[in-house]
Amino acid sequence: MTARDEVLARIRTALGPDRPPPEIARDYRTTDERTVAELLAVLTDRLEDYRATVLRCAPDAVAATVAAALDAGLGAGWDPASVVTAPGLPGPWRPGGAAEDDGRPAAELAAFAATLTGVAVAIAETGTLVLDGSPLSGRRALSLLPDCLVCVVEAGQVVSGVPEALTRLDPAAPLTMVSGPSATSDIELNRVEGVHGPRTLLVVLVA
């Protein structure tokens, strides 16, 4: 028996056999009456408040907008070979010459300047992008090791709040929730970015 098993056994003993756990109240809001355009505006506002850069485009302009995002994140003249993409990313979204993640070691992955992925869902109210480890999102290390992260978000992936997002996600998946560039503050509130993940977050919002 592990320590966890022992703790849970003692809790069950304390509760007794005739005291089933109470029902969990689920009367919180799970839908939203706002239009897609309104949700996109809220998501953009939250992401920019978190110091992410948002570039909006039509579905036929994703490739050009991804290139513009990489220009903003890496500077003009960036090398396509310095960009690594999630394996399930649609071909037309990928810069020519970019590498595809094939499970390479972490040290090799960290040597890339930027990562390009899709997302599983985006939460407007919290300005959060959720990556689920699928081929479109890529494995967790892919979104954490390179210093610049570019995520493509389609309008149909944007929901209002966390409860609605959870209905679209597999609870057993390795979920990574991204709300702006990685940042932390010390005791004097000096903000430092890029400590636990990418220093730069750029979002291509397709609508």
N, C-alpha and C positions, 0 to 999 in steps of 0.2 A: 504493500500500500504506500502510495506517495503522500507527501505532506498535503497536497491538494485534496486527495481522496479522504484523508483523515479529517480535514477541516469541513468538507462537505458532509461527511458522515455525522459529525457532531452537530452540524446545523440541522440535518434531518431529524436527529434524535431530539433536539430541543424543540423543533416544531411539532413533533408527535405525528402519529399515523393518521389522525383525523383532521389535520389542518392542511388542506391542499393550498398551494400557492394562489394568491388572489389573481383575478383576471387583470391584465394590463390594459389600462384605458388607452384607446387609440382614436380619440375624438378630435385629434389635431387636424389641421387643414392639409389635404393631400392633393388638391388641385388648385388651379389659379385661372381667373377669368381674363387676365391680361392677354393682349394680342402678342403674337410672335415678335412684332416690331418693338413693343414695349419691353418684353423680356430681354431682347438683344440690347436695348438701350441701358437697362439696369445692369446687365452683365458687363457691358463695356465700361460703365461708370465705376463699378466695383473693381474691375481689373486695373483700370488706370489709377484708381485711388491706392492700390497696392503696388504701384510703380511698374506695372507691366505695360507693354506697348501693344495696342490693338490696331490691326489693319483690316478693314472690311473690303470685301470684294464679291463679285458675282461668281456663280459656279464655273463659268468658263475662263475665269482669270486667276484661278488658284495658283498655278505655276508661277506666273509673273509676280503675284503678291508674296508668295513664299520667297522668291528671289529678293524682293524688296525688303522683306523682314530680315533676311540674312545680311543684306547690305547694312541695315540698321544695327544689327547685333554684332557683326564681325568687321564692318567697314567695307568700303568698295574694294573690289579686287580679291575677294576671298576665294580660296581654292575649293572647288567642289569636292575634292578628295578629303577635305577636312570635315565634311559633314557626314554623319551616319544616320540612317533612317530606320524606322520600325519595319520589320519584314513584311507586314501586311499593308503597308501604305500604298495607295493606288499609284501606278506608274506615272500618270500625267502630273502628279503633285511633286515628283522628285526632281531635284536638280540633276542635270546630266553629269555623270561622273561621281555622284555621291555613293558612298558605301552602304551596303545593307547589313544590319546587325545579324550575325550568324552565330551568336553565342560565344564570341571571342572573350578572352580573359579581361578582367576589370582594368588592368593596367593599360591594355591596348584601347579599351573603350574610353578611358579617361584622357587619352592623347588626342581625341577628336576635339575640334573647336566648338562644334554645335551638333545638336540632335534635332531631328524632325520626326514628329509623331502625330497621330490622330488622338482622339479621346473617346471614352465610352459615353460620357455625359458631362454637361456643364451646368452648374447651379447658379442661376442669376443672382439670387438674393445674397449669397455669400461670396460671389466672384470666384468660385472654385471649379477647377477642371479635374475630372476624375479619370485616371488611367487604370485599366483593369488587368493588365498583363496579357491581353489578347494580342494577336499579330498586328492589329491596327495601332494599339497603344505601345506595344513593345514591353519587354521585361523591365522591372523596376530600376535596375542599374542603368538602363539606357537613358532614363529621364533624370538621373541624379548625378552622373559622373561628368559629362561634358559641361563646360561653363555657360553655354548658351542653349536654351531650349525653345524651339519653335513648335507650337501646337496648332493644328488645323481643326477648327470647330465648325460643324455644319449647323444651320439654324434648327433642324429637326432634333438635334442633340441637346438643345437648351431647355431646361425646365425651371420652374420657379423656385422651389425650395428643396431641402434635404429629404423630406419624406417622399416626395415624388421621384427624386433621383434614386432612392433606394429600391423602389419598385422596378427599376430598369437594370439593376446591378445584381450580379451573382454574389451572395454574401460569402461564398467560399473562395472567391477570386482574390488575388493579392492587390487590393485597391491602394492606389497612391493618390492623395488629394493635394492639389497644387493651388495655392491662393497667392499669387504673386511670386517674385523672385525669392529664393531662400534668404532669410535675414534673421538676425538676432541683435539684442542690445545688451550691453554690459550694465553694471550697477549704476553707472553715470548716464545711462540712456543714450550712449553713442551707438548708432546703428551700423552694423557691419553686414554686408551682403555677400552671398556665396559661401557661407560657412558649411551648411548641410546639404547643399545642392546647387543648381545653376544660379549664377549671379544675374543673369539676364533672361527674362521671359518675354517672348513675343507671341501674340495670338493672331492667327489669320482666321477671321470670322466670315464664314461663307453664307451669304443670304441673297 
